[in-house]
Amino acid sequence: MVMELVNQRSVAGQFIAELRDAQVQQDPMRFRRNLERVGEVLALELSRTLEYEEHEVTTPLGIARAHLLKEQPVLATILRAGLPMHQGMLNYFDRADNAFISAYRKHRKGEEGFDIEVEYMSSPRLDDRVLVLCDPMLATGQSMVLVYRALLRLGIPKQLHVVSAIASAEGLEYAKLHLPAGTRFWIGAIDEEMTAQAYIVPGLGDAGDLAYGRKA
């Protein structure tokens, strides 16, 4: 199942438009906030598919019935670009367990190609948990797949959700092919093109650099 947020015709479309806008991108704080807001909206949409159970809540005047989450998900984020969206998800799933993974492109010397390196991982056990894997840019899809496979060392989740602000059509197909059947994708917008260097077009550029400054 794939949900593309821009097709919903909501104010979230403005957040995504500002993420793409080269002029607005000159304000890193607003860029981070827009990623956070997209994360919040996608968290709300994702929450509609989770399991709930009825509880009684005592108010000053009586008893109210409420449907509360049956269990909290594990929010997993690829560093560093994923941090603002992670915060947006965490604003809504504020009791969730959290996982952080370092994955980056290691470019081959003198070549256009690159390998994905997973260097660091901090995560709770994942056996029979709902796992939400967040990365703002789903380009080739390779990072997402490799990070998921690395997380399997800590147990097999019962359900996987993938959250991205922008995805390439090619990367989305790759992820669908290599991630478990039944994985649900929550995407801000899907772009059809990708450059030879694996940058999404029109995309928005390097999300990590725009959020936190250029790396050496």
Backbone as CSV, one residue per row, in Angstrom:
resi,resn,N_x,N_y,N_z,CA_x,CA_y,CA_z,C_x,C_y,C_z
1,MET,0.851,-1.186,0.000,0.000,0.000,0.000,0.887,1.237,0.000
2,VAL,0.602,2.167,-0.922,1.355,3.414,-1.017,0.390,4.577,-0.887
3,MET,0.672,5.481,0.074,-0.103,6.711,0.211,0.796,7.881,-0.173
4,GLU,0.350,8.681,-1.163,1.104,9.862,-1.598,0.374,11.103,-1.096
5,LEU,1.012,11.831,-0.195,0.357,12.905,0.537,-0.137,14.033,-0.362
6,VAL,0.618,14.402,-1.384,0.218,15.533,-2.225,-1.085,15.261,-2.963
7,ASN,-1.467,14.000,-3.083,-2.738,13.674,-3.732,-3.943,13.953,-2.832
8,GLN,-3.688,14.219,-1.545,-4.773,14.455,-0.600,-5.311,15.889,-0.657
9,ARG,-4.604,16.801,-1.343,-5.023,18.205,-1.469,-5.296,18.833,-0.097
10,SER,-4.253,18.872,0.716,-4.341,19.480,2.038,-3.236,20.524,2.167
11,VAL,-3.205,21.202,3.308,-2.173,22.210,3.549,-0.778,21.580,3.576
12,ALA,-0.697,20.269,3.747,0.599,19.594,3.716,1.287,19.791,2.368
13,GLY,0.508,19.995,1.308,1.100,20.272,0.006,1.949,21.537,0.024
14,GLN,1.564,22.504,0.846,2.350,23.731,0.982,3.677,23.441,1.686
15,PHE,3.640,22.583,2.704,4.885,22.232,3.400,5.874,21.595,2.423
16,ILE,5.376,20.709,1.561,6.240,20.028,0.603,6.736,21.006,-0.458
17,ALA,5.868,21.923,-0.901,6.285,22.930,-1.872,7.407,23.797,-1.302
18,GLU,7.295,24.167,-0.023,8.340,24.982,0.597,9.632,24.189,0.765
19,LEU,9.539,22.893,1.029,10.737,22.060,1.100,11.505,22.082,-0.214
20,ARG,10.783,22.146,-1.321,11.407,22.124,-2.644,11.934,23.496,-3.069
21,ASP,11.344,24.556,-2.558,11.598,25.922,-3.035,13.014,26.371,-2.658
22,ALA,13.845,26.653,-3.676,15.243,27.029,-3.439,15.364,28.298,-2.608
23,GLN,14.405,29.211,-2.712,14.455,30.440,-1.918,14.149,30.154,-0.443
24,VAL,13.104,29.375,-0.201,12.734,29.040,1.175,13.821,28.188,1.829
25,GLN,14.504,27.374,1.040,15.558,26.499,1.560,16.727,27.272,2.173
26,GLN,16.818,28.561,1.885,17.917,29.352,2.445,17.766,29.563,3.956
27,ASP,16.612,29.227,4.481,16.363,29.300,5.928,16.367,27.868,6.481
28,PRO,17.501,27.404,7.041,17.574,26.020,7.523,16.535,25.690,8.590
29,MET,16.226,26.683,9.448,15.249,26.414,10.503,13.883,26.119,9.900
30,ARG,13.486,26.863,8.863,12.183,26.610,8.229,12.210,25.281,7.474
31,PHE,13.355,24.958,6.872,13.456,23.670,6.184,13.250,22.529,7.176
32,ARG,13.930,22.620,8.321,13.757,21.570,9.331,12.320,21.503,9.817
33,ARG,11.716,22.662,10.023,10.333,22.687,10.526,9.370,22.095,9.502
34,ASN,9.596,22.369,8.222,8.723,21.788,7.206,8.871,20.270,7.146
35,LEU,10.095,19.766,7.287,10.270,18.312,7.363,9.539,17.751,8.574
36,GLU,9.639,18.466,9.681,8.958,18.034,10.902,7.448,18.010,10.692
37,ARG,6.908,19.052,10.035,5.453,19.109,9.815,4.991,17.999,8.879
38,VAL,5.773,17.694,7.848,5.426,16.572,6.968,5.430,15.277,7.774
39,GLY,6.410,15.122,8.667,6.433,13.949,9.534,5.201,13.849,10.410
40,GLU,4.736,14.995,10.921,3.538,14.999,11.760,2.304,14.558,10.972
41,VAL,2.150,15.105,9.763,0.974,14.754,8.959,1.004,13.276,8.582
42,LEU,2.179,12.778,8.178,2.277,11.367,7.812,2.071,10.468,9.023
43,ALA,2.487,10.935,10.208,2.234,10.161,11.425,0.737,10.021,11.675
44,LEU,0.004,11.100,11.469,-1.449,11.042,11.663,-2.088,10.082,10.672
45,GLU,-1.687,10.163,9.403,-2.255,9.256,8.396,-1.918,7.808,8.729
46,LEU,-0.678,7.560,9.117,-0.248,6.202,9.458,-1.021,5.680,10.670
47,SER,-1.291,6.564,11.618,-1.954,6.142,12.860,-3.339,5.557,12.608
48,ARG,-3.969,5.938,11.509,-5.308,5.429,11.201,-5.297,3.926,10.923
49,THR,-4.135,3.352,10.624,-4.058,1.933,10.254,-3.628,1.043,11.416
50,LEU,-3.329,1.632,12.573,-2.842,0.853,13.708,-4.009,0.293,14.536
51,GLU,-3.683,-0.540,15.502,-4.707,-1.195,16.318,-4.995,-0.369,17.573
52,TYR,-6.271,-0.305,17.937,-6.702,0.470,19.099,-7.547,-0.405,20.011
53,GLU,-7.630,0.012,21.270,-8.522,-0.660,22.210,-9.239,0.390,23.056
54,GLU,-10.443,0.047,23.490,-11.268,1.019,24.214,-10.848,1.107,25.676
55,HIS,-10.773,2.352,26.156,-10.438,2.611,27.559,-11.448,3.595,28.141
56,GLU,-11.527,3.591,29.458,-12.323,4.595,30.156,-11.385,5.646,30.743
57,VAL,-11.745,6.916,30.546,-10.955,8.027,31.065,-11.821,8.796,32.053
58,THR,-11.283,9.012,33.249,-12.031,9.730,34.278,-11.813,11.228,34.118
59,THR,-12.886,11.966,33.887,-12.842,13.423,33.794,-13.304,14.012,35.130
60,PRO,-13.200,15.318,35.331,-13.730,15.918,36.569,-15.227,15.718,36.742
61,LEU,-15.946,15.391,35.628,-17.406,15.299,35.700,-17.963,13.914,35.394
62,GLY,-17.110,12.982,35.064,-17.657,11.667,34.749,-16.641,10.780,34.055
63,ILE,-17.160,9.830,33.267,-16.333,8.853,32.568,-16.510,9.039,31.068
64,ALA,-15.387,9.133,30.346,-15.416,9.208,28.883,-14.765,7.950,28.323
65,ARG,-15.302,7.489,27.210,-14.710,6.332,26.539,-13.798,6.834,25.419
66,ALA,-12.646,6.189,25.294,-11.671,6.607,24.283,-11.013,5.384,23.678
67,HIS,-10.652,5.493,22.401,-9.904,4.438,21.726,-8.431,4.837,21.714
68,LEU,-7.610,4.077,22.417,-6.195,4.375,22.558,-5.356,3.313,21.848
69,LEU,-4.159,3.726,21.429,-3.269,2.786,20.752,-3.057,1.536,21.587
70,LYS,-3.176,0.391,20.940,-2.962,-0.873,21.636,-1.494,-1.039,21.999
71,GLU,-0.612,-0.575,21.135,0.826,-0.630,21.400,1.518,0.509,20.675
72,GLN,2.639,0.958,21.215,3.419,2.013,20.601,4.362,1.415,19.558
73,PRO,4.564,2.109,18.441,5.504,1.610,17.435,6.943,1.908,17.836
74,VAL,7.878,1.353,17.072,9.285,1.739,17.158,9.561,2.681,15.992
75,LEU,10.016,3.882,16.287,10.354,4.866,15.256,11.843,4.763,14.959
76,ALA,12.183,4.359,13.748,13.589,4.191,13.353,13.939,5.225,12.288
77,THR,15.087,5.859,12.455,15.468,6.958,11.576,16.891,6.796,11.090
78,ILE,17.095,7.109,9.793,18.424,7.102,9.203,19.057,8.477,9.418
79,LEU,20.201,8.496,10.101,20.908,9.743,10.375,21.596,10.253,9.104
80,ARG,21.788,11.608,8.997,21.352,12.653,9.888,20.090,13.323,9.364
81,ALA,19.851,13.150,8.062,18.759,13.864,7.396,17.393,13.505,7.965
82,GLY,17.271,12.304,8.545,15.971,11.870,9.029,15.534,12.481,10.341
83,LEU,16.427,13.210,11.023,16.104,13.691,12.366,14.893,14.625,12.431
84,PRO,14.739,15.623,11.534,13.556,16.488,11.642,12.243,15.731,11.441
85,MET,12.185,14.838,10.447,10.965,14.053,10.255,10.724,13.127,11.433
86,HIS,11.799,12.589,11.987,11.679,11.740,13.172,11.018,12.518,14.310
87,GLN,11.439,13.764,14.507,10.830,14.574,15.560,9.350,14.794,15.290
88,GLY,8.984,15.010,14.022,7.573,15.157,13.684,6.777,13.912,14.021
89,MET,7.321,12.742,13.702,6.648,11.495,14.054,6.563,11.340,15.562
90,LEU,7.653,11.718,16.259,7.702,11.565,17.710,6.752,12.531,18.418
91,ASN,6.460,13.674,17.777,5.473,14.592,18.354,4.111,13.932,18.491
92,TYR,3.805,12.996,17.601,2.507,12.313,17.636,2.586,10.982,18.370
93,PHE,3.629,10.184,18.089,3.830,8.924,18.812,4.811,9.204,19.954
94,ASP,4.358,9.986,20.932,5.283,10.542,21.919,5.730,9.542,22.974
95,ARG,5.187,8.340,22.949,5.637,7.303,23.880,6.339,6.166,23.155
96,ALA,6.659,6.382,21.899,7.271,5.326,21.093,8.709,5.059,21.527
97,ASP,9.152,3.826,21.305,10.573,3.523,21.385,11.242,4.033,20.117
98,ASN,12.555,4.271,20.195,13.257,4.898,19.082,14.498,4.116,18.689
99,ALA,14.810,4.166,17.386,16.027,3.547,16.862,16.704,4.537,15.925
100,PHE,18.036,4.526,15.924,18.809,5.431,15.078,19.899,4.639,14.359
101,ILE,20.010,4.879,13.056,20.949,4.130,12.223,21.748,5.110,11.369
102,SER,23.055,4.912,11.315,23.914,5.720,10.455,24.144,4.964,9.153
103,ALA,23.694,5.543,8.037,23.912,4.948,6.718,24.270,6.067,5.753
104,TYR,25.254,5.829,4.902,25.667,6.883,3.982,26.175,6.277,2.675
105,ARG,26.250,7.130,1.657,26.772,6.716,0.362,28.307,6.805,0.372
106,LYS,28.976,5.709,0.114,30.435,5.701,-0.008,30.778,5.627,-1.499
107,HIS,31.172,6.766,-2.065,31.423,6.843,-3.505,32.727,6.143,-3.864
108,ARG,32.694,5.406,-4.962,33.886,4.715,-5.440,34.811,5.692,-6.135
109,LYS,36.082,5.622,-5.832,37.060,6.563,-6.370,37.115,6.482,-7.889
110,GLY,36.916,7.643,-8.534,36.991,7.717,-9.987,35.791,7.150,-10.707
111,GLU,34.727,6.812,-9.966,33.526,6.247,-10.577,32.302,7.023,-10.128
112,GLU,31.227,6.903,-10.924,29.958,7.541,-10.546,29.192,6.725,-9.515
113,GLY,29.476,5.433,-9.442,28.727,4.554,-8.552,29.098,4.737,-7.095
114,PHE,28.312,4.124,-6.217,28.571,4.198,-4.784,28.019,2.953,-4.104
115,ASP,28.524,2.711,-2.898,28.011,1.643,-2.047,27.356,2.278,-0.822
116,ILE,26.423,1.571,-0.213,25.775,2.051,1.001,26.464,1.407,2.199
117,GLU,26.941,2.243,3.113,27.607,1.766,4.321,26.704,2.013,5.538
118,VAL,26.476,0.973,6.329,25.754,1.098,7.601,26.795,0.977,8.705
119,GLU,26.990,2.061,9.492,28.086,2.100,10.456,27.641,1.969,11.908
120,TYR,26.480,2.529,12.247,26.098,2.615,13.662,24.610,2.332,13.786
121,MET,24.227,1.647,14.876,22.817,1.355,15.074,22.525,1.292,16.571
122,SER,21.476,1.969,16.994,20.994,1.920,18.379,19.499,1.679,18.323
123,SER,19.059,0.551,18.836,17.650,0.171,18.672,17.212,-0.769,19.787
124,PRO,15.927,-0.727,20.164,15.382,-1.751,21.061,15.166,-3.054,20.300
125,ARG,14.775,-4.099,20.982,14.382,-5.339,20.323,13.159,-5.076,19.448
126,LEU,13.089,-5.787,18.326,12.035,-5.538,17.339,11.097,-6.719,17.148
127,ASP,11.284,-7.788,17.897,10.427,-8.956,17.736,8.956,-8.584,17.896
128,ASP,8.170,-8.883,16.874,6.712,-8.711,16.918,6.303,-7.262,17.205
129,ARG,7.126,-6.294,16.802,6.810,-4.884,16.992,6.358,-4.265,15.670
130,VAL,5.681,-3.122,15.756,5.371,-2.301,14.581,6.557,-1.361,14.383
131,LEU,7.222,-1.472,13.233,8.422,-0.681,12.945,8.096,0.381,11.907
132,VAL,8.431,1.628,12.231,8.271,2.747,11.301,9.668,3.229,10.931
133,LEU,10.046,3.065,9.669,11.382,3.406,9.197,11.307,4.692,8.389
134,CYS,12.028,5.717,8.856,11.875,7.064,8.317,13.167,7.560,7.676
135,ASP,13.078,8.069,6.446,14.173,8.738,5.760,13.537,9.746,4.802
136,PRO,13.904,11.030,4.853,13.188,12.017,4.042,13.288,11.789,2.540
137,MET,14.396,11.180,2.064,14.579,10.971,0.633,14.712,9.481,0.336
138,LEU,13.787,8.953,-0.434,13.865,7.564,-0.891,14.290,7.616,-2.354
139,ALA,15.596,7.582,-2.598,16.124,7.760,-3.956,16.228,6.408,-4.662
140,THR,17.344,5.697,-4.466,17.465,4.370,-5.074,16.705,3.311,-4.289
141,GLY,16.445,3.585,-3.025,15.794,2.602,-2.151,16.780,1.658,-1.483
142,GLN,18.056,1.703,-1.891,19.034,0.766,-1.359,19.303,0.991,0.132
143,SER,19.410,2.265,0.544,19.669,2.557,1.957,18.554,2.004,2.823
144,MET,17.316,2.211,2.403,16.174,1.756,3.184,16.200,0.240,3.357
145,VAL,16.508,-0.467,2.278,16.524,-1.929,2.329,17.668,-2.432,3.201
146,LEU,18.854,-1.855,3.043,20.001,-2.296,3.831,19.813,-1.997,5.316
147,VAL,19.233,-0.840,5.628,18.978,-0.504,7.025,17.965,-1.472,7.623
148,TYR,16.921,-1.789,6.890,15.939,-2.754,7.393,16.603,-4.101,7.668
149,ARG,17.450,-4.543,6.747,18.115,-5.838,6.944,19.052,-5.793,8.150
150,ALA,19.700,-4.663,8.373,20.564,-4.529,9.545,19.747,-4.598,10.837
151,LEU,18.568,-3.995,10.819,17.713,-4.000,12.000,17.195,-5.390,12.344
152,LEU,17.149,-6.274,11.359,16.654,-7.629,11.606,17.520,-8.398,12.600
153,ARG,18.748,-7.921,12.857,19.582,-8.556,13.881,18.919,-8.465,15.252
154,LEU,18.011,-7.512,15.395,17.360,-7.277,16.684,15.932,-7.817,16.715
155,GLY,15.599,-8.668,15.773,14.281,-9.290,15.769,13.492,-8.953,14.523
156,ILE,12.447,-9.723,14.286,11.620,-9.549,13.086,10.340,-8.820,13.451
157,PRO,10.130,-7.604,12.911,8.889,-6.866,13.200,7.684,-7.586,12.603
158,LYS,6.520,-7.344,13.204,5.312,-7.933,12.646,4.736,-7.062,11.538
159,GLN,5.140,-5.791,11.510,4.610,-4.865,10.507,5.652,-3.790,10.244
160,LEU,5.791,-3.397,8.965,6.766,-2.379,8.584,6.070,-1.241,7.846
161,HIS,6.363,-0.010,8.280,5.910,1.204,7.606,7.138,1.998,7.192
162,VAL,7.158,2.491,5.953,8.250,3.319,5.448,7.712,4.719,5.211
163,VAL,8.414,5.724,5.761,7.963,7.115,5.680,9.041,7.957,5.016
164,SER,8.677,8.696,3.957,9.611,9.580,3.257,8.884,10.829,2.790
165,ALA,9.616,11.939,2.751,9.039,13.176,2.221,8.956,13.129,0.704
166,ILE,10.065,12.712,0.059,10.128,12.619,-1.396,10.692,11.260,-1.780
167,ALA,10.079,10.610,-2.757,10.579,9.332,-3.259,10.676,9.384,-4.774
168,SER,11.647,8.678,-5.321,11.660,8.470,-6.768,10.801,7.251,-7.076
169,ALA,10.192,7.245,-8.247,9.370,6.102,-8.636,10.218,4.833,-8.692
170,GLU,11.460,4.970,-9.177,12.356,3.810,-9.281,12.729,3.277,-7.901
171,GLY,13.067,4.185,-6.985,13.437,3.766,-5.642,12.281,3.126,-4.900
172,LEU,11.084,3.656,-5.120,9.903,3.091,-4.480,9.665,1.666,-4.969
173,GLU,9.822,1.438,-6.265,9.640,0.091,-6.807,10.692,-0.866,-6.256
174,TYR,11.934,-0.377,-6.129,13.001,-1.208,-5.565,12.669,-1.602,-4.124
175,ALA,12.218,-0.637,-3.338,11.879,-0.908,-1.944,10.710,-1.890,-1.844
176,LYS,9.714,-1.708,-2.686,8.560,-2.618,-2.671,8.987,-4.048,-2.997
177,LEU,9.976,-4.174,-3.891,10.434,-5.492,-4.319,11.269,-6.191,-3.247
178,HIS,12.030,-5.411,-2.470,13.010,-5.998,-1.553,12.622,-5.929,-0.072
179,LEU,11.549,-5.245,0.245,11.059,-5.223,1.620,9.917,-6.227,1.772
180,PRO,9.546,-6.589,2.985,8.543,-7.649,3.171,7.204,-7.331,2.529
181,ALA,6.523,-8.371,2.108,5.164,-8.209,1.594,4.302,-7.578,2.681
182,GLY,3.448,-6.662,2.283,2.592,-5.990,3.254,3.167,-4.707,3.807
183,THR,4.412,-4.356,3.421,4.996,-3.075,3.847,4.130,-1.930,3.343
184,ARG,3.885,-0.942,4.192,3.098,0.228,3.813,4.012,1.433,3.674
185,PHE,3.802,2.197,2.597,4.641,3.338,2.279,3.834,4.627,2.422
186,TRP,4.391,5.579,3.166,3.763,6.870,3.413,4.699,7.934,2.858
187,ILE,4.333,8.473,1.688,5.238,9.328,0.923,4.617,10.708,0.731
188,GLY,5.434,11.759,0.934,4.941,13.104,0.675,4.636,13.310,-0.796
189,ALA,5.607,13.003,-1.666,5.425,13.148,-3.114,6.349,12.163,-3.815
190,ILE,5.895,11.646,-4.942,6.670,10.694,-5.746,7.083,11.385,-7.040
191,ASP,8.408,11.435,-7.301,8.948,12.044,-8.523,9.383,10.949,-9.486
192,GLU,9.195,11.205,-10.774,9.433,10.170,-11.779,10.894,10.022,-12.178
193,GLU,11.708,11.065,-12.028,13.071,11.028,-12.562,14.120,10.909,-11.469
194,MET,15.310,10.392,-11.888,16.469,10.334,-11.012,17.706,10.460,-11.882
195,THR,18.699,11.247,-11.433,19.904,11.462,-12.220,20.809,10.238,-12.157
196,ALA,21.870,10.251,-12.982,22.850,9.168,-12.969,23.556,9.082,-11.624
197,GLN,23.605,10.210,-10.892,24.221,10.231,-9.570,23.214,9.875,-8.464
198,ALA,22.039,9.440,-8.856,20.994,8.982,-7.934,20.416,10.122,-7.104
199,TYR,20.240,11.299,-7.714,19.508,12.392,-7.080,18.127,12.481,-7.711
200,ILE,17.110,12.651,-6.853,15.731,12.698,-7.328,15.472,14.025,-8.033
201,VAL,14.745,13.970,-9.170,14.384,15.159,-9.949,12.865,15.235,-10.078
202,PRO,12.219,16.365,-9.723,12.830,17.614,-9.269,13.339,17.567,-7.837
203,GLY,12.864,16.650,-7.019,13.394,16.463,-5.685,13.445,17.737,-4.878
204,LEU,14.517,17.855,-4.063,14.710,19.088,-3.296,16.177,19.355,-2.977
205,GLY,17.073,18.471,-3.406,18.486,18.626,-3.092,18.892,17.672,-1.984
206,ASP,19.975,18.015,-1.283,20.488,17.189,-0.191,19.806,17.599,1.106
207,ALA,18.905,16.771,1.600,18.107,17.130,2.788,18.991,17.321,4.018
208,GLY,20.024,16.510,4.178,20.901,16.631,5.333,21.642,17.952,5.328
209,ASP,22.194,18.352,4.169,22.905,19.622,4.067,21.960,20.802,4.286
210,LEU,20.772,20.718,3.727,19.813,21.831,3.871,19.349,21.990,5.309
211,ALA,19.275,20.893,6.034,18.809,20.945,7.423,19.925,21.341,8.390
212,TYR,21.152,20.855,8.127,22.204,20.978,9.139,23.516,21.568,8.627
213,GLY,23.573,21.999,7.366,24.782,22.589,6.827,25.582,21.594,6.000
214,ARG,26.382,22.134,5.103,27.162,21.268,4.211,28.233,20.501,4.977
215,LYS,28.376,19.221,4.615,29.424,18.407,5.225,30.706,18.509,4.403
216,ALA,31.828,18.297,5.061,33.125,18.383,4.376,33.308,17.202,3.421
